[in-house]
Amino acid sequence: MSLSPHTTPSGNLLLGFLLPSIHAAPPFFTQQPNPATQAIVTEQWSRLILSYARHRQLFTVRVEDAEVTGGEWDEILRNDRINRRLRSSHLAYILEQMAAKNQLVYDPPKQSRSALLYWRTPEEWAEVLHEWASTTGQLNTILTFYEIIEPPVPSPLSGIPMQILRKAIHILTKTNRAQIIAVADGEGVRFLPGNAGK
Amino acid sequence: MGGGQSVPKITKQDRAILDLKLQRDKVKQYQKKIQAVLDREHEIAKQYLVTGQKDRALFALRKRKYQETLLAKTDSQLENLEQLVSTIEFSLVEVSVIHGLQQGSEVLKEIHKELNIENVEKILDETAEARELQREVGNMLANSLSVEDEEAVQVELRVLQGETLAEQEVHEPVELPSVPEGLPVSAEPEEEQPAEERQQRIPMPA
């Protein structure tokens, strides 16, 4: 049987996601007894999960996603063309390996059923955030977190989880490129031009 | 990174703006909630109609209407808040513009101090003096030739001119008209005659 890449039906998205050819290989969905083989499978799965998350701007993955259908992850966790799906135990194992590589963090911490994906590291998010603030002319303006997460005009940061946002802002404050302002009702942030470009 | 640049202080205005923006976010969230309720009541009304409970459907629709008026009210509140925020932000811009203008005018004053009129007059006088001096020196240098020298120079010039003229006469080949080869033709076309007459007449008027 020849393996070939497959483009997912796009749904409401403009572009479908190109599944790698390995996704059509039945053994890919099974946990391999040989550790070397399993390492390759895990590597491929982590890459697939991160690129799919980036494609669809997904931030969370749950072990549960492998158990029930109808979720956001169906397109990659199942392959009905070869009648295979990823077992939840296998997904849990992959997530554990990804957590070790800082490709995700468990959220909330101290459990391993649900995780936040780092398809951009907090450092990369910090750059994206600062870039967005400066290109939209919002440097030196006070912004609320809500305003960043749900801007009136969709931005690369729409829907970013609060935890990642906080981390990114924290990174920017270290280089004086952001300042957190707290009042009784909540918090806001002010982005500053900074000295990164100089 | 250096971190040489200090973070601006958080002022009262900053807090006020943040407060307003947080309020605005709350109103926005509230609107989202109402929108959800609106959708739900609509669904409920539909379901009641399907099962034939008209009264209940009507009740749900009434509730929906009420929520709609709430939504409209929050819209105007939101507008107020946003207007206030932009007014404050605009005023801050104005303040910084005025600050900039002030600094600019101070710099201009400093520069003007150096440019007082007495100074300028003095400098202009000095320049005029220097120019006068320059002119005198020039005159003196130009007049340094005596009258005899000047005449000698003139004579030399005339001799040179004569020589060049002579050279030109020698070297220039003389072009003479060639001798006509055939007999002259006496009979000219009549048409040309009036033209000749005209040519002759032109210099005549006196």
Interface residues (C-beta under 8 A of the other chain):
Chain A: T141 I142 L143 T144 Y146 E147 E150 T175 N176 Q179 I181 V183 D185 G186 G188 R190 L192 G194 N195 A196
Chain B: M1 G2 G3 G4 Q5 S6 V7 P8 I10 D14 R15 I17 L18 D19 K21 L22 Q23 R24 D25 K28 Q29 E89
